[in-house]
Amino acid sequence: MQHLFETIDAAGQLLAWYDRHHRDLPWRVSPPMARQGVVADPYHVWLSEVMLQQTTVQAVKPYFHKFLALWPNVRDLAAADTEEVMKAWAGLGYYARARNLKKCAEAVARDHGGRFPDTEEGLKALPGIGDYTAAAVAAIAFNRQSAVLDGNVERVISRLYAVETPLPAAKPQMRALVAAMTPAQRPGDFAQAMMDLGATICTPRRPACALCPFNAVCLAFRTAEPENFPRKAAKKEKPLRVGAAFVASDPGGAVYLQKRAETGLLGGMTEVPGTPWTARIDGKTSIDAQPFAGPWEPCGTITHVFTHFELRLSVYRANVAAGNKTGNGWWEPLASLSAQALPTVMKKAIAQAIPHAFDGRPLAARGGEQE
């Protein structure tokens, strides 16, 4: 049976809507800019797409501007110190993205003369670039007719066609539907229009169906249950893991920090000493696990939610002599603490022990993320 969507100029209607209602984003070449001859910068498109994975537009904007100020092009990023890249990324979450970002920039500079490959296949051969990012960069930066499927597009497609298969099993079906809709002309604008439609009209809750350019043919709208799509498999309860964090400060107020191993969860990031824990293994929570001698005292617990588990850390604090040191650690002045590559879970631990450590603001005001 033919879906009504196939009887209309879907791409034309969506692009007309996008021309009027597109979001102005710092990494985007808008329709008015394109009409003036401005073309997309593949570096900007790639950088924004990596940052936007699992992260909101509003959270990404300041990081995007920061990265461009520090490293205006892919060669600059390739030549950057990895530790500086991790520091600039700190707080954005999912830190494997930052490590892969650096590796990808190095590969583009080393193997491709500083120019990104212009096909999905070529892009997917780069470190850290999967199906979605390759399709998005190919379509938006190089005008390739690629099917771009992110969370916003999944929601639009699932409602248009009332896709009953739950996610993530429905992804191949949804990708095929998007591929059939994507036009040869302006495929990048079509991809961004689908994203904008999902972000501003076809929202998860209380979608503004009356304003949608597809409401006449949307099956979910016809059945008056758009919020029931996309269907999702039942979530498994996240396991709880525990451990301990030890926040030491010296007489001058400096905080003792150390670097995590390069591989694994939060690899290469900065931390306070603590007990080993993973998504599958608990760490010790007692004061007996202290990294060095000191008048350690308990100061509560903090909780942090990772993608696959919840972590609860018992936090201890001590004022100790600056000479104490273990492993690859160092004493960081309080004034420069915010500039370090500290993931949110470590910022929470420090703030629990030293409430004024981050500009005197509650940590919640600084935002959070999952790593």
HELIX and SHEET records of a PDB file:
HELIX    1   1 LEU A    4  THR A    7  5                                   4    
HELIX    2   2 ALA A   10  HIS A   21  1                                  12    
HELIX    3   3 PRO A   31  ARG A   35  1                                   5    
HELIX    4   4 PRO A   42  LEU A   52  1                                  11    
HELIX    5   5 VAL A   57  LEU A   70  1                                  14    
HELIX    6   6 VAL A   74  ALA A   79  1                                   6    
HELIX    7   7 THR A   82  TRP A   89  1                                   8    
HELIX    8   8 ALA A   96  ASP A  111  1                                  16    
HELIX    9   9 GLU A  120  LYS A  124  1                                   5    
HELIX   10  10 ASP A  131  PHE A  142  1                                  12    
HELIX   11  11 GLY A  151  LEU A  160  1                                  10    
HELIX   12  12 LYS A  171  MET A  181  1                                  11    
HELIX   13  13 PRO A  187  THR A  200  1                                  14    
HELIX   14  14 CYS A  209  LEU A  211  5                                   3    
HELIX   15  15 LEU A  219  ARG A  222  1                                   4    
HELIX   16  16 PRO A  226  ASN A  228  5                                   3    
HELIX   17  17 ILE A  287  ALA A  289  5                                   3    
HELIX   18  18 LEU A  334  ALA A  339  5                                   6    
HELIX   19  19 THR A  344  ALA A  353  1                                  10    
HELIX   20  20 LEU A  363  ARG A  366  5                                   4    
SHEET    1   A 3 LEU A 240  SER A 249  0                                        
SHEET    2   A 3 GLU A 310  ASN A 319  1                                        
SHEET    3   A 3 GLU A 297  VAL A 305 -1                                        
SHEET    1   B 3 THR A 270  GLU A 271  0                                        
SHEET    2   B 3 VAL A 255  LYS A 259 -1                                        
SHEET    3   B 3 TRP A 330  GLU A 332 -1                                        
END                                                                             
